[in-house]
Amino acid sequence: MKLILPALTEATSTYWRPIKYSLFPPLGLATLAAYLDPDLEIELQDEHVQKLDLSDQPDLVIIQVYITNAYRAYQIADHYRARGAYVLLGGLHVTSLPDEAAPHADTIFIGPGEDTFPQFLQDYAAGRPLRRYVSKTRTLLGIPPVRRDLIERRLYLVPNSIVVSRGCPHHCTFCYKDGFFAGGRSFYTQQVDAALAEIERLPGRHLYFLDDHLLGHPRFARALFQGMRGMGRIFQGAATVDSILRDDLIEEAAAGLRSIFVGFETLSPSALAGAGKRQNLGRSYREVVRRLDDLGIMINGSFVFGLDSDDPDVFARTVDWGVERGITTATFHVLTPYPGTALFAEMEAQGRIVTRDWDLYDTRHVVYRPSRLSPEELKRGYDWAYEAFYRWSSIFQAAAVHRSSKHKLKHFFYSAGWKKFEGVWGLAIRIKQLSQIRPLLEAVLSPVGRRAADRSPATLPASR
């Protein structure tokens, strides 16, 4: 049995940074591998960190397909089918365009695989596998432990990545994953005890929760954070603006949470409404930043350019806001209408989609006609935003915003380390020694001060 994550097109481009694609192992494939007979010969290959060996002859090949590795995935699938292997394709792109993927596979999977993959294995063993499996039962109860033994930890900066939920309770029009969970529950979690048991099995201190919304189920998240107290873990994750302001849940997380990915997306209320991002409407971004800063939690802000209300000034406004508020890191995106989303359907109906070359759907290229910007203005503005936000002067200015000296230093080293030391990252990747940098990451993620980690939620003001 062979499981493959083909390289995303942007990961092979000189424009993109190799460290970005050496962060996390392919947990989705390792999760599927847990359903396989452990006595079988099983290999997991991630083309982002290793060269694929295509000279072998496995019986069964499982390939995970995203939009910007789709053509590469189809090439690999066709290769192995010609060699007599039974090929399975699944993932976001297969779910959004199953008829495109089907000719390249013996079987395709629509949606999550926790219910359909075990059924396929039974059918395959009985000699009657279906051509297509569609997920309908959504549960994480009783799933087997992830096959982390198949992951080469030394090849990743953050091998302790973990997912304790699936999907998101919100439905933004541009979200690629929204269609993936159609036909069933779109957000569900593990049992708390199962999640804590998986955390206990992971070595070291640092964790990265890859969940789309770690705070999306407040009762589950609160129990998870309470259960993690005493484990000595430090972790990172993602949440929404409203979940950070809603109650004291973020204070519960603060005992171990060191940085958080927040989907600000845009500073324009009308653009938020147009994108269906209602969870941000009427919420104060300033209060989000202040609350996280008070807790010593660093912020990775996500921003999208090219929404219909965006004009040529949007880039400078966004960068200035992020620097002036002390955002630690920023992730910028060109709005991308992924197939299967409400945004794609709307733009297709309006005749605004200009290419279906999936290699360009990487949030860096402009694949549609913007409303108030030319495609060239949008691309230049996107490139400028990254350059401007990560200038040394911007890093120093943003770091100086924080009140404590330790937080200023943490901000500086985290932001600069992420963007200003490409040679160090490249060398560590080439000599396969990313694990040697991990202690530095943990040091930068150390608590800002005792008050953030030690004060109980009851001692903190409910609003700011």
Secondary structure, DSSP 8 states (H G I E B T S, - for coil): -EEEE---GGGGSTTS-GGGGGSS--HHHHHHHTTS-TTS--EEEETTTS----S---SEEEEE--GGGHHHHHHHHHHHHHTT-EEEEESHHHHH-HHHHGGG-SEEEES-STTHHHHHHHHHHTT---SEEE------TT-----GGGS-GGG-S---EE--EEE-S---TT-TTTGGGTTS-SEEE--HHHHHHHHHHS-SSEEEE--S-TTSSHHHHHHHHHHHTTS--EEEEEE-HHHHHHSSHHHHHTTTEEEEEEEEE-S-HHHHHHTT-GGGTT--HHHHHHHHHHTT-EEEEEEEE--TT--TTHHHHHHHHHHHTT-SEEEEEE----TTSHHHHHHHHTT-B----GGGTTTTS--B--SSS-HHHHHHHHHHHHHHHTSHHHHHHHHTTSSSHHHHHHHHHHHHHHHS-HHHHHHHHHTT-GGGTHHHHHHHTS-S-HHHHHS-GGGS-S--
